[in-house]
Amino acid sequence: MTSLRPDAGQEGSHAQGAYEPDGTFEAAVERLADPLNDPLPGPHASPWFPAETGQAGAEAPRTPVTAAQVPVEAPGEWYDPEGYQCDWYGQQRPGAAPASGADEATTVMPGLGTAIPGPGPTPAPVKEPAEASPPSSPAPSDETIGLRTADTRAVSGRDVPDSATTAPGILPTGATGGRAERRRAAKGRGRRRVEPERVAVSGAAGPAAPMSRLEERRAARAAKDSPAVVASRVVGEVFITFGVLMLLFVTYQLWWTNVRADQIAGRETHKIQDDWASGERSPGVFEPGQGFAIMHIPELDVVAPIAEGISKEKVLDRGMVGHYGEGKLKTAMPSAKQGNFAVAGHRNTHGEPFRYINKLKPGDPIVVETQDAYYTYEMTSILPQTSPSNVAVIDEVPPGSGFDAPGRYITLTTCTPEFTSTYRMIVWGKMVEERPRSEGKPDALVG
């Protein structure tokens, strides 16, 4: 610890005495009986040998100050965390105002953290200005600077109340200022300390701490959907797609097929009428899918072309009525003098010409128009449900129709119940009139 060096601008005993270059110090030492124990004569600035002057030029007896008389604070840490967060040039603690001049009451020793009484009477308290200027203090030694710097770094990561202040040049309370502590502080002067991250208080927003690779991986895995969630989404999308496709299929079956079948059936009807109007004679034998007649059911407002065969793609799905005219299911033509003219048609979708044949009542007319004549039949009976394999319903004398002898009959077949093809519905009728085209339309079509 270096000794105090009085400022050149101070007045009083600190500017004269032991530090004068006129040999007074050497002379005073020679007069001592024991230079190591006796106090130095004359005025001096040492806090351990206070001198009091009674009259000008006369020296007062000096009493050495022992170590027991020096106030020593309770042992503790060699630094005070509150002292290093204070404002060193602002407001000071009461009673710690810096002293100057020859009449200062105490002498402050940097690095000791305590005030030692010095020479001179105690000055009266002086009011501090609103903004105190930095006081002039003795130049600190290297050890003092190192101690203070180390202390500041040591407590830099701790939270200190803003109200904690102390006087400049005085170490915090509790600092012993021992040589061992100062050495340890000087050794750790250049070491780098990692300050702990401050946590945001009272909801204050602060910079987010960077995540480690392990934390980033965990966060990425947590952000990913589990296999169960992915599977449920896939199943949900499949069901939605399937539902949309089903809706489109139903719309196609119930609406679009009827639109297309009506268009095709209408064109075929006009084609047949145009052929008749042109005067071309029909051979009487028709190819499968070829239209040759037109069916009228006035009670149901049905007008549909009749084509040869019961092919689903070539005849029935095109909105036409098909004639059983091939193989074992071959039936008679309307012009035949005896026989059963059997036809088939859709009850639902694809034009659905036979959808409401179940509403026909006995006596309702069914007219078949050909190139040469109009054939009028009256509905006689209905078989609501039978097996699709029951081909006897189109025999020359169908069983269950109420006919007991051969004649000129008509048989209408369609699927039942609606929108299914599980069973067949059968409607029978017998011819009541054959009218040449030259005689005009029958009464059933005129009314």
Phi, psi and omega in degrees: 000122178283151180284165180287144177244113182293147179289147181291333184272000181281154180256163174097208188290342183285343180268353182231178170106229191296340184261009178280143184276023184260009177086010180295321182297314181296322179294321180292322180294323182293333181280352182281139174291318178228099186298336184279338184247324183290146177289155179288141177284160174081172180293142178208172184250012182285133179286346182275344180231073182294140179242138178240136184251125178273302179239165182296129177085350181257138181263136177273152179298142185250136178245123180296145178266121180275168181292332180291335181277344179281126180295125178242130182278166182298141180296149179186203178291151184280003176223159177242114183301332183287337185282343185261001174250009183274170177270104186290340182242013179252227182291139183249163178293148180300135177084001182248022181296141180295139178257148179216161178090182185280341186261021182293143184277329182226155176245127183266127179252115179298139176094345182265336178072020177212154181261129182253131182298140181237183182288155174103155179289161180284125182284155177289148179296140181245137178292137178271144176293167181301320179238104183282134178278154181302125181286154178277129182229157179300148180296122181288153179280175179296320181295320179297317179298316180296320180296316181292319179297316180296319180297319180297317178293325184294328184252012185293334182269004182257149180275124180240135179301143181295339183278352181284116180226161177209165182284147179294142176087356181244128179289159181297160180296136179102350180281125182277333179069026179291158181294321181296320179295320180294324177294315178298322178294321179293324179294323181270018184294320185262005181282148181267128180251138178271116181281135178294147181289136180278139180268139180296130183253143176057039175074012181289136181285133180225169180294136181288138180288136180294145181269151176282172180297320179297318178294322178296320178295318178296319178296320179295319178293323179292328180286336181285149178281145179287160178302325179296319179294316179298316180297318179296322178294319179297315179297318178299318179294323178297316180294320179297315179298316179298318179297319178295318179296319178297319178298318178295321180294316179298318178298320179295315184291316188274338185238306187291323179296325177293320179298311181295317181295320178297320179296315181293315180297322178296318179295321180293322178297316178295325180295317179297316180295323178294321179296320179293322181290332181285346178087006178287132182275137177274144182288344182094346176239128188241153178281156177301131181090354181273129179281142183220348182209171179229131180259135177239128172235091186301324181294333180254001181057048182251129171225109186222140177288149178249127181241161180283132179093164180241031178296132182293316183284320187273336186235295191294317181287352178265011176083012181258163175266132183259140180264130176289099184225016183230142174062217183290343181264016181288132180236174185284161175271160181300332183282348180295145182287343179203137179149180183241114178272102185253134180225164179225153179200160179287142174266332179224145179063167177053048177090334177034062180292333182254028185296322187247027180291344177291345180270356179291143180244156178305132180099348179290135185282146173228116186249133176246119182258127178238185182293333186253331188203172174250128179248117183253129178241154174245135180293133183245320184204168181219140173249105187298328185205135175205170182285147177298338180275358180279084182277354181292344182291346180250015176295169179300320173238092186293132176290140180085359180274343183094357177271138180242000180211156178301150179192198179254102187241165173228141180230126177251128179237143177204171181278152176205151350296178182296145179066017174223170175230034183288318182232180178235144175251138185236133175234130181246154176206163180234148183287135179242344181203140170238117187236120178297151181295333180294339179269000179092183183284151176290167182299328182297332181263340181282314181297000000 
